[in-house]
Amino acid sequence: MSYAYALLLVVLTAAAALLAWQQHRLRELRARIESSAVELQRLQQSCALLAPAGVVERLFSDGPESIAEHKVFTAMFTDLVGYTALAERLDPKTLAGVLNGYFQLVSDSVEEHRGRVGTFLGDGILIFFGALDPNPWQCDDAVQAALAIRDALERYNAELERAALPRIAIGVGIHRGPGLAGLIGSRDRREYTVVGPTLNLAARVQALTREHGHDILLTESVRAQLDPRFELMPMPAVAVKGIGEPVVTYAVLGGREERARMTPLRVHVRQKDEGQVPSAQCGERQR
């Protein structure tokens, strides 16, 4: 009996030790799973800085090659006016602070109106609307964002003046057309962006802001899709490098809310040096 009892005790001890080891392993595995979940969440959050959340989810589920498609979108290009002179006047730390403030106000204005900052190009910013999800109001959103940038820049310049820093000015070009949206880049580094001639023309239009003396210009393809209550002024057609025909642009003078308060039923496109000519009747678009 004593032998059997001793054997049973050994078996129970071994079973208890095995159970304790399994529980320890289970705790280790649970800790690893929780750690992996935290790391995955951090990775997704980091990726979200480079690509929208929906794109990140597709990246994890289907791989990078699945994130590429042709889209019709609205491109915006912003650029600082006189950056070289500004860089010569300010020390590097101060210049970086001024640039970061400019980048932030543009980013905030764009995100507020359903846009996406694609790339920072030196002191320029590439922005797109309607490239991620279908958006029939993408042209309205782009122009609203440009007007928000204009207002935010005025407030930012007041801050710069209080800090005894020079005011800054920007040019904004907006164009609508086709392009490729996806994760673009090398094998080692990619970013979600859009490419194509639409971006090139948006950048060319931005450059025309200096020639025409207006801070926001848009093309005919944008005007054709735009809520007509925006107040626009047509500019003379100008030859643009890489474009076969002269490009007609429109300066954005005011938003639709301001226009609605002034003339709630009748809409105008202002003719340069010729007064105002009514162009359409318009009701409020429902979003």
N, C-alpha and C positions, 0 to 999 in steps of 0.2 A: 504494500500500500504506500509505503514511504517513497519507493521508487516511482510509482505512478504519480504520486503527488508532486514529486520533484520535477518529473517530466512535464506535467501540466503547468507547473509554475514557469518552467523555461519557455514553453510554448506561448503562454500568456505574456511573458515578459518580451519575447521576440515580437509578438503581435502588437503589443503596446509601442514598442520601439519603432516598428514599421509604420504604425498609424501616426506616430509623432513625426516621423520623417516625411510621410506623405503630406501631413498638414503643413509642415515647414515648406515643402516644395510648392504646395498650393499657394501659400502666402507669398512666396517668391514670384511665382508665375503671375499672381494677381497684381503684385507691385510692378512687375515688368509691363503687364498689359496697361495698367494705369499710367505708367511712365511713357509708354509708347503712344497712348492716346493723347497725353499732354504734348508730346513732341510733334505728333501729327497735327494737332490743333495749331501749335506754333508755326509749323511749316506752312499750313494753309493760310494762316494770317500773314506770314511773310510773303507768300506767293500772291496774296491779294493786293500787296503793294505794287506788284508788277502786272497783274491781270485781274479783271473783275471776278467776283466770287463764282458766278456761273461758269466762267471759263476754267477756273481752278478745279471745280468739281468734274468737268469734262476731261481735264488733263489727267486727274487721278483715275478716272474710270475708263477712259478710252485711249489715253496716250496723246502726245503732242501733235502727231500727224493728223488727228481728227479735227483739230481746231484751225480750220482754214476754209473760208467760203467767200464768194463774191457778194458784195453788198452795194446798195445805193445809199450813200450817207452824206452828211454835211460836214465839211472840214472847215476848221477855223485855225488860222495861224496868227499868233501875236508876236510882236517884236518891240524891243525897247528902241526908242528914237535917241540917237546920240550917245550910244553906249560907250564908244571909244573915249569921248571927251569926259564922260562920267568916271570911267575907270582911271583916267589920268588924274582926276581931282581927288579921289578918295583912296585911303589906305586899304589894303586887302581885307582886313577884318570889317571895316565899315562898309565897304563895297559888298561883301558877302551878306551882311545884314540887310542892306537895301534890296539886293536881289532876292533874298529869301522872302522878304515881305511882299515883293511884287509877285513872286511865284505863288505865295499863299493866297493872296487876294484873287488872283486869276483862278486858281484851283477851286477855291470856295465858291466863286461865282458860277463856274462851269458845273460843278457837282450839284449845286442848287437847282440848276435847270436841266438836269438829266444828261449832261455831257460827260465825257471821259477825257482826261489828260493822257495823251498817248506818249509823248516824248518831250523832254526838255532839251532844246538844241541851242547850247550857249545861252544867250539872253532871249532866245525865242522859245515859243511853246506851241507844239502841235496838239490840236484838240479835235475830237470828232463827236458827232451826234448821230444816233441811229445805226451805229455799226454793231452794237451788241444785241439789241432787241428791236423788232419793228416799231417804228415811231413815226406816224404820219405827221406829227407836229415838229419834226426835227429842225426845220428851218426857223420856225417861230422860237423854239428853244434856243437855237444858236444866237439869234439876234437879241433875245431877252438876256442871254448870258453876256453878250458883248456890251449891252447897255448897263448891266449890273457891274461889269468890270469898269466901265467908265465912271460910274458913281463911286465905286470902292476906291478907285485910283484918286479921285478928288479928295476923299477922306484921308487916304494914305499920304498924299502930298501935304495936307495940312499937318500931319504928324511929323513929316520930314522937315517942314519949315520950322516947327517948334523946336526941333532938335538941331537947328542951324545947318540942315543938309539940303542939297539942291533938289528941286522938284524933278520928277521924271515924267516922260510922255511915252505913249505906245501907239503902234499902228495895229489894226485888226483887219484881216482879210477873210471873207467867208465865201465858200463855193460849194455847190452840191453836185455830186456825180458818182460814177461807179468806182469801185476799187476792191482790193483783196484785203480781207480782215482775218488775222490769225496770229499765231505765235511765229514770229519772224526773227531770224538770226542765224548764228552759227551753231554747230553741234554743242559747243560748250556754253553758249549764252544766247538766250532768246528773250523776246519781250512781246507782249500782246500789243499790236499796232495795226495800222492800215497803210497800204502802199498803193501808188498809182498816180495817174496824171491829175486827179482831183486835188491831191495835196499840193502838187507843183503849182497849179493855178491859184490855189488859196494863198500860197506864199507870194506869188507874183502880184496878186491883188493887194496884199498887205503892203508890198513895196510901193504901190501906187498911192498910198495914203500921203506920202511926202509930196508927190507931184500934184495931187488934187487938193491938198490942204485940209483933209477931213480924217478923223481918227478911225472911223469904221466904214469900210466899203464892202459891198456884196455884189455878186454877179447876177445876171439875168435869170439863171437857173434857180437861184435862191428866191429872187423877187417873184417869180412865177408861182412859187409854192407858199408865199408869205401871206399872213393875215394882212389885208390891205389897209388896216388902220395904223400900221407903222408909217411914220412920216419919212419919206425918202426924197432925195434929190438926185436926178440923173446926172452923171458926169460925162464929159466928152469921151468918145471911143479912143483908145490908145493902143498902139501896137505893143505886144508883149512877146518877149523872147520865147520861142518854142511853140507859139500859137499862130495858126495860119491867118486868122482874121483879127482885126482890132477888137479889143475887149471893152464892152460897155459895162460900167459899174454904177452903183448907186450909193450915195452917202446916206447913212442912217442919222436922221436929225432928232427923232424922238420915238418913244414907245407907244404902243397901242392904247395903254391906259391914259396917258397924257392926251392922246388924240381923241379918245372917246369922251373925255371931259370937255374938250373944246368943241367937238362936232360929233355928238353921239350917234347920229344916223349916217351922215355923209362922210366919205373917206376921200383923202386927197393924196396925190403924189405931186410934190412941189416941183414945178418946172423952173430951172435955174434962170434967174433974171427975168422971168415972165409971170410972176405972181403964182397963183395956185389954181390948178385945174382939177375938178372932181373926176375921179376915175371909177368909183363903184359905190354900190350900197352894200352895207355889211351889217350882220347881226353878230352877237357874241358866239364865238366857237365854243362848243362844249367839249371839255377834256374828259 
